[in-house]
Amino acid sequence: MKKVVLSALALMVATVGFAQFNDSDVLQVGVLNASDVNQVGAINDSDVFQLGYGNDSDVDQYGIDSMSDVDQRGIRNESDVLQVGESNYSEVDQRGRRNVSNVDQMGYGNDSDNYQRGRRNDANVYQRGIMNESDITQIGRRNDADAVQLGYKNTSDIDQMGRRNDAYALQIGAHNYAYVYELGRRNTSTSLQFGLGNWSVVDQRGRRNDSDVLQAGVGNGQWTEQYGRLNDSDVLQVGFFNGSYVHQHGLGHMSTVTQFGAGNSSVVNQHNL
């Protein structure tokens, strides 16, 4: 009887030890840096490194086998990571002053990477589902990027360099792909995707260019390039396997593409004399 009791106690200790097998490492160098880590579940891993003054990190992990890596260097950078589920991954790398990163993941195998250099850049990621992937890179000042993903294996990649550029990507469905590259000042991009296997590429360089894309259906694809100032492009695709290419180079061009149905194709080229 004594052996049975001891064996039961040993099993309970082993079970509790496994259930609490979370890992948290925090290293702070500087003045008035703050870190808050909350882990509930098993095999979650959180690493926080902060160097400088007044940086703040908040990590909350609920579930199994999620990973968060936060690296902040500079003055008053802020990171907030929430992971709920299994095998979610988040990496935040911020250097400079007053950059802000927010990552909210719920589901399985979601992946988020936020990389910011400069001052007052803002990156926000919201993922619900399975194996969605978001990558945000911002270099400069006051750039803003938002990625919202609901579904399965959606991919969003936003790269912004300069000042006050703004990008928003919304994906609802599966296997949608959105890429946004903005170089300059005050460029804006909105990409909305609903359905399966839609893809969108937006490349803007200059100042105050604006791109709006809405895709609903299956396999629609669009590519927008705008180089210069004050160019505006609007693309609407509803249906199956429609294709659009827009190239605007110069000052003040405007393009509107609307496609309903299946297999439609459109090419727009505009240049100043």
N, C-alpha and C positions, 0 to 999 in steps of 0.2 A: 504493500500500500504506500509505503514511504517513497519507494522508487517511482511509483505512478504519479504521485503528487509532485515530486521533483521534476519529473519529465514534463508534466503539464506546465509547471512554472517556467521551465527552460523554453518550452515552445511559445509561451506567452511573451517572454522577454524577447525572443527572436522575432516574433511577429511585430511587436511594438517597435523594435529597433529598425526593422525593414520599413515600416510605415512612416517612420520619421527620417528616412534616409534622404533628406534634402541637404543642399550645400549652399552656403552663402559666404562670399568673401568681399569685404569692403576695405579699400585703402584710400585714405584721404590725406592730402598734403596741402597745407595752406591755412586759411583763416575762415571760420564761420561756414564751412561746408556742411551739408546735412544729407543724411541717407536714412531711408526707411525701407526695410525689407520684410515682407510678410509671405510666408510659404506654408501652404496647407496641402498635404498629399504625399507623394513619394517621388524620389529621384529628380526633383526639380533643382536647377542650378542657377544661381545668381552671382554675377561678378560686377562690382562697382568700383571704378577708379575715378577719383576727383582730385584735380590739381588746380589750386588758385584760391579765389575768394568768393564766398557766397554761392557756390554751386549747390543745386538741390536735386536729389534723386529719390524716386518712389517706385518700388517694385512690389507687385502683388502677384503671386502665383498660386493657382488653385488647380490641382489635378496631378498629372503624372508626366514626368520626363520632359518638362519644358525648360528652355534655356534663355536667359537674359544676360546680355553683356552691355554695360553702360560705361562709356569713357568720356569724361567731360574735363576740359582744360580751359581755364580762363576765368572770367568774371561773371557771376550770376547766370550761368546756364541752368536750364531746368529740363528734367526728363521724368516722364511718368509712363510706366509700363504695367499693363494688366494682362495677364494670361490665364485663361480658363480652358481646361481640356487636357489634351495629350499631345506631346511632342511639338509644341509650338516653339518658334525661335524668333528672338528679337535682338538686333544689334543697334546700339545708338552710339554715335561718335560725334561729339560736338566740341569745337574749339573756337574760342573767341569770346564775345560778350553777349549776354542776354539772348542766346538762342534757346528755342523751346521745341521739345519733341514729345508727342503723345502717341502711344501705341496701345491699341485695344484689340486683343485677339481672343476669339472664342471658337473652339472646334478642335480639329486635328491637323497637325503638320503644316500650319500656316507659318509663313516666313516674312519677316520685315527687317529692312536695313535702312536706317536713317543716318545720313552723313552730312554734317553741316559745318561750314567754315565761314566766319565773319561775324556780323552783328545783327541781332534781332531777326534772324531767320526763324521760320515757323514750319514744322513738319508734323502732319497728323495722319495716322493710319488706323483704319477701322476694318477688321477682318472677321467675317463670320462664315464658317464652313470648313472645307477640307482642302488643304494644300494650296491655298492662295499665296501669291508671292508679290511683295511690294518692295521697290527700291526707290529711295528718294535721295538725291544729291543736290545740295544747294551751297553755292559759294558766292558770297557778296554780302549785301545788306538788305534786310526787310523783304526777303523773298518768302513766299507762302506756297506750300504744297499740301494737298489733301488727297488721300487715296481711300476709297470705300469699296470693299469687295465682299460680295455675298454670293456664295456658291462653291464651285469646285474648280480648282486649278486655273483660276484667273491670274493674269500677270499684268502688273502695272509698273512702269519705269518712268520716273520724272527726274530730269536734270535741268537745273536752272542756275545760270551764272550771270551776275550783275546786280541790279537793284530793283526792288519792288516788282519783280515778276510774280505772276500768280498762276497756279495750275490746279485744276480739280478733275479727278478721274473717278467715275462711278461705274462699277461693273456688277451686274446681276445676272447670274447664269453660270456657264461653264466654258472653259478654254477661251475666254476672251483675252485679247492682248491690246494694251495701250502704251504707247511711248510718246513722251513729250520732251522736247529739247528747246529751251529758251535761253537766248544769249542777248543781253542788253539791258534795257530799262522799261519797266511798266508794260511788258508783254503779258497777255492773258490767254489762257487756254481752258476750255471746258470739254471734257470727253465723257459721253454717256453711252454705255453699252448694255443692251438687254438681249439675252439669248445665248446662242451657241457659236463659238468659233469666229466671232467678229474680230477684226483687227483695225487698229488706227495708229497712224504715225503723224505727229505734228512737229515741224521744225520751224522755229521762228527766231529771227536774228534782226536786231535793230531796236526800235522804240515804238511803244504803243501799238503793236500789232495785236490782233484779236482773232482767235479761232474758236469756233463752236462746232462740235460734232455730236450727232445723235444717231446711233445705230440700233435697230431692233429687228431681230430675225436670226438668220443662220448664214455664216460665211460671208458677210459683207466686209468690204475692205476699202480703206481710204488713206490717201497720203496727201498731206498739206504742207507746202513750203511757202514761207513768207519772209522776204528779205527786204528790209528798208524801214519805212515809218508809216504808221497809220493805215496799214493794210488790214482788210477784214474779210474773213472767210467763214461761210456757214455751210455745213454739209449735213443733209438728212437722208438716211437710208433706211427703208422699211421693206423687208422681204428677204430674198435669198440670193446670195452671191452677186450682189451689185458691187461695182467698182468705181472709184472716183480718184482723180489726180488733179490737184490744184497747185499751180506755181505762180506766185505774184512777187514781182521784183520792182522796187521803187517806192513811190509815194502815193498813198491814198487810193489804192485799188480796192474794189469790192467784188466778191464772188459769192453766189448762192447756188448750191447744187441740191436738187431734190429728186430722190429716186424711190419709186414705189414698184414692187414687183420682183422679177427675177432676172438676173443676167444682164442688167443694164450697165452701161459703161459711159464715163464722162471724163474729158480732159479739158482743163482750163489753164491757159498761159497768158499772163498779163505783164507787160513791161512798159515803163515810161520811154518816150522817145529820147 
